[in-house]
Every structure is written in structure tokens, then in C-alpha cells.
């Protein structure tokens, strides 16, 4: 297959984006249901394949830190099926592929395998595109469907889930307790009844996946507490009285708030998602005019909101004086950015290091 290089411009929704191809903006299919937020950044190199559909191309690869990441969810199932048939999946060399897309109740699992002892086993594949410094995690967006798959595999009594990591040089896999804590809990709950494996892609010089390498899977004990960032978009300038801070002006742009939830991180974020209600924190006074566009939990890292505020300042954020920092010595926990910080690689490097950096250092 001939791959066409392009530069990513923006994502419109889950399945459609724009790239710069031969100096012209072109709309392409993004064949992946995940967020891909740390991958699909403006200016990032991508590789396209011709597509017979509404759009002339589909985006197959993102070049991340000089390495390819295959993002086609349907295509990854086909690749994994081929590797199964070629006996190139570590630990499953003696298994036989019987059928694909196998129904069970109201679900349909990706593969039906036969074990060396003749037992039929349902195998569900989860394609993983999120990784940071040797640590991979799934999912990159909440997935109730993914939870249900694992629970149903346990119910079947003959289930296996394989986390297919599309990055090179990964040595550790964890369920992403930051992004979807309930998914993490389900994986832990079912780990004794559902066989779970993780493996990483091996690419050749043409970006073809020619094999897989086994990856160690960790299920750490992580409490539902920690710190978080909230990203708000303010479409128009306004003034607001912010509790004891008094009147403050908020120009249009993006604002990022650093906080913590040491009783229940996710309940605290749930509070911030709600409009109206009793005003308790400074952020409650401005979340009416502003729109919450991203919440980024960081479970199990403790109260690091002051350090996160320092990170935001280091990224060039302009502090809103005194906002959110009345109980500490920080100048602010609320930072203004003229442009969306989520479009910057440095922002995601900071988030991912806070989330996964400690895992790699502790277990590498």
C-alpha cells in the first residue's frame, strides 16, 4: 500500500479531521473511536491511505516522537488476526483461530480461538494508542462498552482480552485509572477470571506490523483520589465578582484550573461539571459564562495542585491573581492562555508525565 504523507491540522469530531496535503487542506476519515488528544496535534506528521468513501483518504498512522503509531481500529483487528494465523502472537502460538466476529448474547467478540487442549475461548482485542515513556494505558476515553465486554467475558467462563499496543518500545501496560476509573476497577475485579495479556507492535521500515512483543501488565492499587486540571473555553470577555476576591475581568481565550479531590476525585470533578448551585470555590463564580471543554483527572498522585499550578505557569499561562489559592502560598491556581493549550505537545507532555512518569521510573 502506498502511504501519503501529510500534516495534521485539526479534528472536527471523532471520525473526521483536516490535514494539509500538497499545500491544500483536505478532509480525511479518522478510523478510531478514541480521543487521540496527545497524538493528533496541529503540525504533526501523519500518513494517509486512499479511501473509497465520503473522504478521499483515511488517516492510518501518526508519527509520534519519530515512530509510527497505527490508529486504524478496524485495521488493527485485521493485523492481529493475521499475526494469530502466522503464530506470531506471544503466548498464543499454539492457539488456533476458528472464527472472527463471534456472537455471545448481545455482544460480538473479535475472535474465537481454540486452545492447545481443544477449549474454545472468546478473545476481545483492545487497540491501545496511548503511551508515555515506555508505559502504555487503555482507554484514552471512558468506555462503558469496554467494561461491559470484560464483564461478559467473565460471564462466559472462557474469555480473554488482549491489549494491542500500537507503540514501539513499551515495557509496561496499565488500565488507565485516570481516564476511566470504573474500567480500571472492572479489570482488577475480573483479572482472576478473564485471561489478560498485553503486547506491543513491532514495525518494519515500511511501517508494517510484522510481529508483537510481550508487555508486562500491572494492576496497581490506586485510590480514587488525587489532583486534576480543568480546561475552560471563554468565548467572550466578561467581568464577575469572585467571592472575597471581588471583581475580576476575564478576556476571551482558554483557562486552566488546578485542583485536588482528596475525598473523591471524580465526585469533585462531577461538581465542576454542573452549572449553577451553591458557590463554594472560586471556580464556581465563572463556570457559568465559561464552557468546560476537558477534565483531566490524575488519580493516585496525591494533592499536587500547587505543582500543577507551577506547571501551568511554566507553560506560559498568565495567572489570575489569588484565584483558587486562598489556602496555600501560590499566586494562583487559575491560568489564562490565549490559545487552546491542548493543541500543544508541551501541555500533553506535562499531563502524561504527571500521570505515568512515576510508573516507568518505579517499574522500568
C-alpha positions, -999 to +999 in steps of 0.1 A: +000+000+000+013+035-009+011+058+021+007+095+015+025+119+040+006+149+053+005+174+082-024+173+107-044+205+110-074+198+133-100+173+144-137+181+137-152+152+156-143+116+165-141+104+129-133+134+107-103+157+106-084+180+083-048+176+071-025+197+049-018+177+018+003+192-010-003+227+004-041+223+005-064+214+034-081+181+028-108+164+049-100+128+059-115+099+078-101+092+113-108+054+118-106+054+156-132+060+183-107+072+209-097+108+217-061+106+204-056+140+220-019+137+226-014+123+191-034+144+168-018+178+173-015+206+147+015+202+126+021+165+135+031+143+106+006+117+096+004+090+069-028+085+048-042+058+026-066+062-003-102+056+008-133+047-012-159+067+007-171+101+016-135+113+021-106+107-003-082+094+024-082+078+058-056+085+084-036+053+092-005+065+111+006+093+133+043+098+136+049+103+173+085+111+185+098+098+152+079+064+154+047+053+137+015+047+156-011+028+137-045+042+146-070+023+124-091+003+149-106-020+123-073-024+106-056-034+139-081-063+143-071-075+108-034-072+116-039-091+149-059-118+131-031-122+106-005-125+133-026-151+151-028-171+120+010-168+115+017-179+151+033-146+159+013-136+190+035-142+221+018-168+243-008-178+217+014-196+192-003-229+199-038-214+197-059-218+165-081-191+151-115-205+145-137-176+136-140-138+137-168-116+150-184-143+172-217-135+188-223-142+225-256-129+240-259-093+229-222-090+223-199-099+195-163-107+203-135-102+179-121-138+177-129-173+187-098-193+195-091-230+202-066-236+230-039-264+227-063-285+248-092-280+225-111-254+246-129-227+227-121-192+240-136-158+232-108-132+226-116-095+226-089-071+213-084-036+227-063-014+205-041+009+226-027+042+212-018+059+244+018+056+257+043+077+276+080+068+280+075+030+279+042+029+297+010+022+277-025+027+290-061+019+278-086+036+274-079+071+263-116+080+267-143+065+290-156+032+276-187+016+292-187-007+262-152-018+271-163-025+307-193-045+295-171-066+273-148-076+302-178-084+324-194-105+297-161-124+291-161-133+327-197-144+325-188-167+295-163-186+316-140-188+286-128-153+279-095-135+271-088-098+265-056-087+247-044-051+249-028-045+215-003-016+220+004+003+187+036+019+200+071+007+199+094+003+229+067-002+255+075-024+285+046-018+309+008-017+305-018-003+330-055+001+327-060+039+326-074+046+360-070+083+354-093+085+324-119+058+334-116+046+370-145+022+367-128+005+338-097+000+359-118-014+388-135-038+364-102-051+350-090-056+386-122-073+396-122-097+366-084-104+363-088-137+381-115-150+358-106-134+324-072-141+309-055-107+302-025-101+280-007-071+266+016-069+236+033-042+216+036-038+178+069-045+160+072-023+129+094-028+099+110+001+078+078+003+058+056+008+089+041-027+085+034-045+118+054-078+114+052-091+150+044-085+186+065-083+218+050-093+252+044-064+276+042-067+314+007-058+327+004-040+361-027-036+382-015-012+409-036-002+439-048+033+431-073+052+453-100+074+436-083+105+450-057+129+435-054+161+415-069+174+383-068+200+356-099+216+342-097+233+308-123+260+301-131+280+270-143+316+274-159+327+242-163+364+252-149+389+277-169+393+309-165+406+345-175+387+376-174+391+413-154+361+426-162+358+463-138+377+485-115+384+455-140+409+442-144+419+406-122+402+380-120+407+343-118+376+321-108+382+285-117+356+258-095+326+255-087+294+275-084+290+312-069+260+331-077+254+368-056+232+390-074+214+419-075+183+440-101+159+453-087+140+483-121+126+494-133+115+459-115+129+428-143+120+404-171+134+426-152+167+428-149+169+390-186+160+388-193+190+409-174+212+385-193+199+355-226+211+369-239+246+362-255+266+390-258+255+426-242+269+457-209+287+451-182+273+473-149+275+453-137+304+432-142+284+400-180+283+408-182+320+401-170+318+365-181+284+352-215+299+340-200+320+312-172+296+305-175+262+290-157+232+304-140+215+274-117+190+292-113+175+326-080+157+333-080+136+364-047+124+379-056+096+403-033+084+430-007+112+428-019+129+460-025+166+464-003+181+437-024+211+427+003+236+437+028+217+415+003+217+387-002+254+390+036+258+387+035+236+355+008+259+340+029+289+347+059+272+331+038+266+300+033+304+297-001+307+314-010+341+328-021+338+364-055+352+376-042+366+409-054+349+440-078+326+422-081+292+438-051+297+460-066+312+492-055+281+513-019+280+500+011+303+492+006+301+454-002+332+435-029+314+416-044+281+406-062+295+375-042+304+344-052+322+311-040+310+277-048+330+246-049+298+225-060+263+234-032+247+254-045+212+244-031+218+210+005+220+223+028+190+227+043+205+258+009+205+275+004+168+269+040+160+279+032+176+313-001+158+317+013+124+308+044+128+329+022+136+359+000+106+351+025+079+341+061+091+347+063+076+382+052+041+369+081+040+344+107+051+369+095+027+396+090-004+374+112+001+344 
